Amino acid sequence: MALKISDDCIACDACREECPNEAIEENDPIYIIDSDRCTECVGHYDEPQCIAVCPVDCITSDPDSVESVEELKFKFQQMQEEE
């Protein structure tokens, strides 16, 4: 499942810098996560890096974008092939 950023976001930019898929974008007033690019760091790390660095714990699973680990791996592989 892709992740989402809640309204509690303080736009500190910590998460955007850590995202290996460049799925996090600056928006007004909070940052957003592109669910088409978010793999929850599958293929890169054991856990989502954005969650690990968020100082206000505002990043959670997105119930509107449910994906299995296999689907996240496939998305990661597809993005690697596009590069």
C-alpha positions as CSV (number, residue, x, y, z in Angstrom):
1,M,0.0,0.0,0.0
2,A,1.3,3.4,-0.8
3,L,1.8,6.0,1.9
4,K,0.1,9.4,2.5
5,I,1.0,12.5,4.4
6,S,-1.6,13.9,6.8
7,D,-2.5,17.5,7.5
8,D,-0.1,17.4,10.5
9,C,2.8,17.8,8.0
10,I,5.1,20.7,8.9
11,A,6.7,20.8,5.5
12,C,10.2,20.3,7.0
13,D,11.5,18.6,3.8
14,A,13.1,15.6,5.6
15,C,11.0,13.0,3.9
16,R,11.4,14.3,0.4
17,E,15.2,14.1,0.6
18,E,15.0,10.5,1.9
19,C,12.7,9.1,-0.8
20,P,14.6,6.8,-3.2
21,N,11.8,6.9,-5.7
22,E,11.3,10.7,-5.7
23,A,7.7,10.1,-4.9
24,I,7.3,13.0,-2.4
25,E,6.6,16.4,-3.8
26,E,6.3,19.8,-2.1
27,N,2.7,21.0,-2.2
28,D,0.9,23.8,-0.4
29,P,0.6,23.7,2.5
30,I,1.8,20.0,3.0
31,Y,3.8,17.6,1.0
32,I,2.2,14.8,-1.0
33,I,3.2,11.3,-2.0
34,D,2.7,10.1,-5.6
35,S,1.1,6.7,-5.1
36,D,2.3,5.7,-8.6
37,R,5.9,6.1,-7.5
38,C,5.7,5.0,-3.8
39,T,6.9,1.5,-3.2
40,E,7.2,2.0,0.6
41,C,10.9,1.7,-0.1
42,V,10.5,-2.0,-1.3
43,G,13.5,-2.7,-3.4
44,H,15.6,-0.1,-1.6
45,Y,15.2,-0.5,2.2
46,D,13.6,-2.7,4.8
47,E,11.3,0.1,5.9
48,P,9.9,3.3,4.5
49,Q,12.6,5.9,5.0
50,C,10.1,8.8,5.0
51,I,8.3,7.4,8.1
52,A,11.7,6.9,9.8
53,V,12.7,10.5,9.4
54,C,9.4,12.3,9.9
55,P,9.6,14.4,13.1
56,V,5.8,14.6,13.5
57,D,4.8,11.1,12.5
58,C,2.4,12.3,9.9
59,I,3.1,9.6,7.2
60,T,0.7,6.6,7.3
61,S,-0.6,3.9,5.0
62,D,-3.0,5.1,2.3
63,P,-6.2,3.1,2.5
64,D,-7.2,4.3,-1.0
65,S,-4.0,2.8,-2.5
66,V,-3.8,-0.8,-1.1
67,E,-1.0,-2.9,-2.7
68,S,0.6,-6.1,-1.7
69,V,4.4,-6.6,-1.2
70,E,4.4,-8.4,-4.5
71,E,2.7,-5.5,-6.3
72,L,5.2,-3.0,-4.7
73,K,8.1,-5.2,-5.9
74,F,6.6,-5.2,-9.4
75,K,6.2,-1.4,-9.3
76,F,9.8,-1.1,-8.2
77,Q,11.0,-3.3,-11.0
78,Q,9.0,-1.4,-13.6
79,M,10.5,1.9,-12.4
80,Q,14.0,0.4,-12.6
81,E,13.4,-0.6,-16.2
82,E,12.2,2.9,-17.2
83,E,15.5,4.5,-16.0
